[in-house]
Amino acid sequence: MTMKLAAAALAAATLCAGAACAADFVTVPLSVTVNAPADKAWPKMNGYCQIGAWFKTTCEITSGKDHEMGAVRLIAGRVTELFVANTAWSYTYSQPKSPIDYHGTVEIQPIDKKTSKLLYTLVYDADALPKHEPEDKAKDKENRTKQFTALINTMKAAGEAK
Protein backbone atom coordinates (compact mmCIF):
# COMPACT_ATOMS: atom_id res chain seq x y z
CA MET A 1 0.00 0.00 0.00
CA THR A 2 2.87 2.40 0.82
CA MET A 3 4.35 1.79 -2.62
CA LYS A 4 1.01 2.62 -4.28
CA LEU A 5 0.71 5.86 -2.25
CA ALA A 6 4.28 6.83 -3.13
CA ALA A 7 3.61 6.17 -6.82
CA ALA A 8 0.40 8.23 -6.71
CA ALA A 9 2.18 11.09 -4.95
CA LEU A 10 5.00 11.00 -7.50
CA ALA A 11 2.50 11.03 -10.37
CA ALA A 12 0.65 14.02 -8.86
CA ALA A 13 3.91 15.89 -8.29
CA THR A 14 5.00 15.19 -11.86
CA LEU A 15 1.71 16.51 -13.25
CA CYS A 16 2.04 19.76 -11.29
CA ALA A 17 5.75 20.24 -11.90
CA GLY A 18 5.19 21.98 -15.26
CA ALA A 19 3.39 25.14 -16.24
CA ALA A 20 0.01 23.38 -16.24
CA CYS A 21 -0.41 23.82 -12.48
CA ALA A 22 1.14 27.27 -12.23
CA ALA A 23 -0.26 28.74 -15.42
CA ASP A 24 -1.49 32.30 -15.78
CA PHE A 25 -3.09 32.18 -19.21
CA VAL A 26 -3.53 35.60 -20.76
CA THR A 27 -5.91 36.34 -23.61
CA VAL A 28 -5.35 39.33 -25.87
CA PRO A 29 -8.53 39.81 -27.92
CA LEU A 30 -8.15 42.37 -30.70
CA SER A 31 -10.66 43.46 -33.32
CA VAL A 32 -11.14 46.05 -36.00
CA THR A 33 -13.98 46.88 -38.37
CA VAL A 34 -13.16 46.21 -42.01
CA ASN A 35 -14.98 48.35 -44.57
CA ALA A 36 -15.55 45.41 -46.89
CA PRO A 37 -17.78 42.35 -46.78
CA ALA A 38 -16.20 39.31 -45.14
CA ASP A 39 -16.38 37.20 -48.31
CA LYS A 40 -14.38 39.83 -50.23
CA ALA A 41 -11.92 40.76 -47.45
CA TRP A 42 -11.02 37.31 -46.11
CA PRO A 43 -9.33 35.99 -49.29
CA LYS A 44 -7.01 39.03 -49.16
CA MET A 45 -5.84 38.27 -45.62
CA ASN A 46 -6.13 34.55 -44.92
CA GLY A 47 -2.86 33.29 -46.41
CA TYR A 48 -0.93 31.48 -43.69
CA CYS A 49 2.37 33.10 -44.63
CA GLN A 50 1.01 36.59 -45.34
CA ILE A 51 2.03 37.42 -41.78
CA GLY A 52 5.58 37.85 -43.07
CA ALA A 53 4.59 40.79 -45.27
CA TRP A 54 2.43 42.32 -42.55
CA PHE A 55 5.29 42.17 -40.03
CA LYS A 56 7.80 43.19 -42.74
CA THR A 57 9.83 40.02 -42.28
CA THR A 58 10.18 36.60 -43.87
CA CYS A 59 7.77 33.71 -43.73
CA GLU A 60 8.06 30.35 -45.41
CA ILE A 61 5.99 27.22 -45.21
CA THR A 62 8.50 24.55 -44.26
CA SER A 63 6.12 21.60 -44.11
CA GLY A 64 2.71 20.94 -45.63
CA LYS A 65 0.69 23.41 -47.68
CA ASP A 66 -0.98 26.76 -47.01
CA HIS A 67 -4.19 26.24 -45.00
CA GLU A 68 -3.57 22.53 -44.56
CA MET A 69 -3.78 20.96 -41.11
CA GLY A 70 -0.29 20.45 -39.77
CA ALA A 71 1.34 23.00 -42.09
CA VAL A 72 4.38 24.60 -40.48
CA ARG A 73 5.51 28.17 -41.10
CA LEU A 74 8.81 29.72 -40.12
CA ILE A 75 8.64 33.46 -39.40
CA ALA A 76 11.79 35.62 -39.42
CA GLY A 77 13.88 32.46 -39.63
CA ARG A 78 13.29 31.67 -35.95
CA VAL A 79 9.59 31.35 -34.98
CA THR A 80 7.97 28.02 -35.82
CA GLU A 81 4.18 27.90 -35.94
CA LEU A 82 1.85 24.97 -36.59
CA PHE A 83 -1.51 25.29 -38.37
CA VAL A 84 -3.92 23.53 -36.00
CA ALA A 85 -7.50 24.49 -36.96
CA ASN A 86 -9.57 26.36 -39.50
CA THR A 87 -13.07 27.22 -40.60
CA ALA A 88 -14.30 28.98 -43.71
CA TRP A 89 -13.38 32.35 -42.13
CA SER A 90 -10.76 31.59 -39.49
CA TYR A 91 -7.59 29.74 -38.66
CA THR A 92 -5.67 28.91 -35.50
CA TYR A 93 -1.99 28.25 -35.05
CA SER A 94 0.26 27.29 -32.17
CA GLN A 95 3.93 27.56 -31.40
CA PRO A 96 4.58 23.94 -30.41
CA LYS A 97 8.04 24.58 -28.98
CA SER A 98 7.05 27.77 -27.17
CA PRO A 99 7.67 27.73 -23.42
CA ILE A 100 4.67 30.06 -23.01
CA ASP A 101 2.24 27.71 -24.80
CA TYR A 102 1.46 30.46 -27.34
CA HIS A 103 -1.57 30.22 -29.66
CA GLY A 104 -3.29 32.63 -32.04
CA THR A 105 -6.56 32.74 -33.93
CA VAL A 106 -7.39 34.97 -36.88
CA GLU A 107 -11.06 35.31 -37.79
CA ILE A 108 -13.37 37.49 -39.83
CA GLN A 109 -17.08 37.86 -39.10
CA PRO A 110 -19.70 39.47 -41.33
CA ILE A 111 -21.42 42.52 -39.83
CA ASP A 112 -23.59 43.44 -42.81
CA LYS A 113 -23.35 43.50 -46.61
CA LYS A 114 -20.63 46.17 -46.58
CA THR A 115 -18.61 45.59 -43.41
CA SER A 116 -17.03 42.86 -41.35
CA LYS A 117 -15.07 42.48 -38.14
CA LEU A 118 -11.52 41.14 -38.08
CA LEU A 119 -10.55 39.43 -34.84
CA TYR A 120 -7.06 38.35 -33.79
CA THR A 121 -6.86 36.57 -30.45
CA LEU A 122 -3.64 35.59 -28.72
CA VAL A 123 -3.44 33.18 -25.77
CA TYR A 124 -0.29 32.43 -23.80
CA ASP A 125 0.97 31.49 -20.34
CA ALA A 126 2.40 34.64 -18.72
CA ASP A 127 3.81 32.60 -15.81
CA ALA A 128 6.19 30.94 -18.26
CA LEU A 129 7.65 34.24 -19.47
CA PRO A 130 11.34 34.75 -18.59
CA LYS A 131 10.30 37.67 -16.37
CA HIS A 132 6.92 36.98 -14.80
CA GLU A 133 6.39 39.44 -12.01
CA PRO A 134 3.03 41.25 -12.31
CA GLU A 135 4.62 44.38 -13.82
CA ASP A 136 6.58 42.23 -16.32
CA LYS A 137 3.40 40.40 -17.35
CA ALA A 138 1.56 43.68 -17.81
CA LYS A 139 4.38 45.13 -19.93
CA ASP A 140 4.51 41.95 -22.07
CA LYS A 141 0.74 42.10 -22.67
CA GLU A 142 1.00 45.80 -23.51
CA ASN A 143 3.78 45.09 -26.04
CA ARG A 144 1.88 42.22 -27.67
CA THR A 145 -1.28 44.34 -27.83
CA LYS A 146 0.60 47.19 -29.52
CA GLN A 147 2.39 44.86 -31.97
CA PHE A 148 -0.72 42.93 -32.98
CA THR A 149 -2.94 46.04 -33.14
CA ALA A 150 -0.55 47.33 -35.81
CA LEU A 151 -0.80 43.93 -37.50
CA ILE A 152 -4.61 43.86 -37.66
CA ASN A 153 -4.62 47.42 -38.99
CA THR A 154 -2.31 46.26 -41.80
CA MET A 155 -4.62 43.30 -42.39
CA LYS A 156 -7.61 45.67 -42.42
CA ALA A 157 -5.96 47.75 -45.14
CA ALA A 158 -5.32 44.59 -47.18
CA GLY A 159 -8.94 43.49 -46.77
CA GLU A 160 -10.24 46.90 -47.86
CA ALA A 161 -7.93 47.23 -50.89
CA LYS A 162 -9.66 47.31 -54.26
BELKA-V524575 format. One line per field, one symbol per residue. ss: DSSP state (~ for helix, > for strand, _ for the rest). psi: psi as a letter, one per 20 degrees, with the letter a starting at -180 (. if undefined). burial: # if it has 16 or more other ideal C-beta (glycine too) atoms within 10 Angstrom, else .. Layout:
ss: ???
psi: ???
burial: ???
//
This chain:
ss: _~~~~~~~~~~~~~~~~_______>>>>>>>>>>___~~~~~~~______~~~~____>>>>>________>>>>___>>>>>>>>>__>>>>>________>>>>>>>>_____>>>>>>>>>>~~~_____~~~~~~~~~~~~~~~~~~~~~~~~~~~__
psi: hhhggggggggghghjhaihikqmpppnpqqqppmqqgihgghijjphjhhghhjlaqpqoipaqpkppiqpqopkjiopqpoiqqahkrqqrrnhjpijlpqqppqqpqgaiirrpppopqprohijqgokqghgggggggggggghggghhggggghiq.
burial: .........................#.#.#...#.###..##.#########.##...#.#.........#####...#.###..#..#######....#########.......#.############.......#..##..#...#..##.###.###..
//
